[in-house]
């Protein structure tokens, strides 16, 4: 589990230092204070070996299309300036320290020539604009790679890979309700007779739920819910709250996720079931030993969060409000006492 993170020169973050993270962490703040960027920084640290990670960030924000590597990469450097090296450091519960650096090199020379085909003509080149990626673990380099820019294309060139098995991470965007792989994940659970594990969690949202079933409809598998009535109904008729929790439960139960990132946890969810969402998350975090980090800008989501962590006697949590002053973003850390006081005093904490 990540206990703290330091972020330097990543998008709008000049420097966030030693921000504490718990089993469940809620990130608040006004628009344009870096809530989603904070999740992206965590994801980038955990998934830095994936060449398409920056393209994935664009896709999650709805910026689709083909981007030339240089135009794509610069969007993630502070002030769009390649001179600002991105550095993300984490401290784990085992007192290990990891750090990943992203540095732009105008003219990186490879150790061996690489064949490049342009207009049907293949030549050998050694020099490329490149994005250098270096990961260190407790001070020693265990991973080094370069993404070589070749016009509108790129090539991933790995030099060092001594990484142990990395932790897994999943990013759930604001608009994700039913995930495209939910059918596959439910099939995995049914095949191993483990669907019963997620049903108690889902009954926090729908108490009458007896069972889930994949039914072929119009040549497509659809997840139906058995609520004890004569006919089963498609799960998407049970509302966004249930569907988002179903997606989270299926992902956590089948993918051994270590860190689950949720952007705008309260999006599209009625205030009356906000507390049930947090009950679900508290129980899911315990059941699957998963660290959950979520964002919100909604007061009712924060209030529900505060109510549940108190009634469930769940102490391994934190609330962090990101604030901006003079274009500098800083975290404000709330303890259980200060969060409860702020809410009862009706102070602005979003």
N, C-alpha and C positions, 0 to 999 in steps of 0.2 A: 504494500500500500504506500502511496505517496504521502509523505508527512508535510512537505513544504516544497514550494517551487519558486524559482527566481527567473524572471524573463527580461531580457535585454534586447532592445532594438527590433522587436517584432511588431510590425505594423504600427499601431498607435502607442505601444508601450515602450517608452524610453528605458525605464527600469522599474520593475516591480520586484522587491527583494524579500525573500523568505516568507512568502504568503502561506499561512498554515492551511492544510487540508485534512479533513477528517473522513471517517467512514461515509458520512453524508455531509456534503457541503453545498450550501445554497449561495449563489452569487446574485446580488441585486445591483441596482443602479439605473440611472436615467438612460435614455437612448443615447447612443454614440459615446458610451463610456467604456466600451471594450468587453462587454459580458461574453459575447460570442467569440471574440478574439481570444479571450482567456481560455475557453474550451479548446479552441484551435491550437493554442500553444501547448497545452497538455497533449493533445492528439499528435502534434508534430513531434514532440519529444518521444512519444511511444511508438510512432510509426514512421520514423525518419528514414528507414531503409526502403520504403516504398517509393519508387521513382515518380509516381503520379500523384503524390500526396498534395502538392500545391494545386494541381488541376482538380482534385477532389474538393478542396476548399471552395474553389470557384463554383463548382457544380452545386454544392450544398447551398450556396447563396443565390442560386438561380442564374449565374453567369455562364451560360453554356456557349459552345462554339470552340473553334480551334485558336489557341493563343500561341504566338511565337515565344519560346522559352524566356528570352530576355525581358519581354514585356510582361510575361507572367510572373517571373521571379521578383522583379523590382517592386511589385505591389505589396510584397511581404516584408520589405526592409523599411525601417523607420525613415520617414520623410522621402520615401521612394529613392533612397540614396544607397547605392551598393557599397559605399565606404563604411556603412554602419553594420558591422558584423552581428548576425543574429546569434545569441547565446541563450540557451535554455538549460537550467540546472535544476535537478531534483534531489531531495534527501528522502530516503525511504525509512520505513519503520525498523528496518534491520541496520540502520545507521550507515547504509551505503550511500555514496554520492555519485550521481551520474551527470554528465553534461554533454550536450550536442551543440556543435558550432556549425553555422552555415556562412561561408565566406565566398564572395564573388571574386574570381580571378579572370582578368582580362585576357591573359595569354598563358594558359596552362600547357606545359609540355608533357605529353605522355611518355612513358618509358619505352613503348613500342609504337611504331607507326600504325595508324588505323586506316583501312581502305574506305574512302568516301566516294560515292557515285554522284556526279552532278551532270545533268543533261546527257546521260548515257556514257559518260567518261569516268572511269574509276582511277583515282590517284591516292597515294599514301600521304597522310598528314600526321603531324605530331602535335601541332599547336592549335588550341581551341579556347574560346571563352568558356569558362566552366564555373559550376557551382560546387564548391568543395564542402564535403560533409565529414566531420570528424566527431566521433563519440569517445568519451573517456569514462572509465569506471574506476572510481577511487584513485584518480590521478593518472591512470595508464590508458593509452590509446588501445581500444579493442575493435574499432571499426573506422575505416576511411574509404571514401568513395568520391568520385567526381562525375557530375552530370555534364557531359560535353555538349555544347551548343553547336549545332550544324544548321544554321539558317533557321528554318521553321521546324526542324527536327532536333532530337537529342539522342545521345547514347550514354548508357549507364556503365561506368568504368570503375569496378571495385578493386581496391588494392589490398585492404586488410579486413578480415572478418573473423574475429575471435569471440564473437558475442555468444553468451549462453542463451538458452531459450528465452526469448523476450516475452514480456507480459502482453496480454491482449487487451484491446481497447475498442469501444464502439461509440460512434457519434450519432445521436438521434436528433435530427433537425426539427425545427419548429413545425414544419408541415408534415412530418412523418406520422401517420396514424396507423394504417395497416401496411406492413413491410412486404415487399415483393416475395420474400423468402419464407413468410409465415407458414404457408402450406407445407413447404419442405420440412420446416422445423417441427410442426405438429406431427407430421408423418414419422419423424425420427422418435418423438416421444411415444407415439402409439406403438411403433415397432418394438420398443423396449419396455412397453407397459408402464410408462412413467408419467402419463398425463395427470394422474391423481396428485402429483407433487405441485402442479401449478394451480389446480382448481381452488384450494383454500385461499390463495392470493386473489384470484379473480372474483371469488364470492364476496370480497370486500366491496366490490363495485356492483356485482349482481348476485344477491343472496340466493336467488332461485336457480342458479346455474347447476345443472346436474352433470353435463358432459359436453365435450366439443367433438364435432365429427366433420370429416372431409366428405363432401358430397359433390359428385360430378354433375355440373349444370351447364348446358350449352357447350359441351366439350371443354369445360374448364372446372377445375377443382375449387370449391368455395367452402370456407369454414362456416359451419352452422352451429348454433347453440341450442342445447336441449334444456328448456326451462320448466319441464314438467307439463307442458301443454300438449295438445293433440299434435301440433305441428312444430317442427324445429324452425328457427328463424336465422337468417344470415347475421353474423356477428356485427357487420357494419350498421345494422339497425339498432344496435344497443348504445350508440353514442360514442363521441370522441374519447371520453374518459376511459371507457371500457376497452376500446380498440387500442388506445396507446398503451394501456397496461398489459393487454394481451400481447402486443408486440414486444414490450420489454420482457415479459415473463418468458416468452418463447426464445428470445435471443439469449437471455441469461441462462436458461436451463439447458441449452443445447450447444453453446459456444465457449463455455468456461471463460467468460469475460471477467477480467480483473478490474478494469475501470470503465464505468458506463457514464458517458457524457450526454446530458439532455439539455438542449437549448429551448428556453421558454417552456418550462414544465407545465405551466398552467394554461398554455395556449388552447383556446377552443373548449375549455372545461368550465362548467358552471360552478359558481362559488360554493354551492351547497354540497358538492362532492370533493372539494379540495382536500378536506381532512382525510377522506378515504384514500385519495391518491398517495398521501404521505404515509398512511398506515401501510399501504401496499409497498412503498419504497423501503420503509424501515424493515419490514418482514423479509422482503426480497434481498436486501443487503445482507441480512443475517443468514438467510437460507443458502445463498449462493456465494457468500464471502466475497461480495463485490463492492468496490468503492464507487459511490454515486456522487457525481458533481453536476449540479443543475443550475440554470439561470432563470431569472424572472424579473419583470418590472411591475408585477401586480401585487397590490397591498393584500388582497385576500389570500393569495398564495403564501406570502410571508407569514400572515397571521395563522393560517392553518398549519404551516410548518412549525411555528412556535407552540401551538396547542398540542400537537401530536408528540413532539419530542419531550414535552413535559409529562403528558399523560402516559406515554409508553415507557417512561424512565430511561430514555435513550440519551446517553451522555456523549457519545462519540459523534458529535456534529459541530458544525460552525456555520455562521452567517457572515458573509463578507459583502460590504457595499462598496462598489467602485465609484469614486467621485473624481471629477475633473476640475482643475483650477489652472488657469493660464496654460491650457493645453497639456498639462501634466496630469496623468491618471495615477491616483493613489488608492490603496485599499484601506478600508476602515473595518476593523475586526470587532465583531460583537460577541460577547460572552452570553451565556444563558440569561444572566441577570440583566445585562444592559439591553439585550434584545427585548426581554419581557417588559422592562421599564419603558423603553421607547414606544412599544405598542400600546401599553396601558396609558401612557401620557400623550398618545396620538401624535408623536413626533414623526417627521418625514424620514423614512428609512429606505425608500425605494431608490 
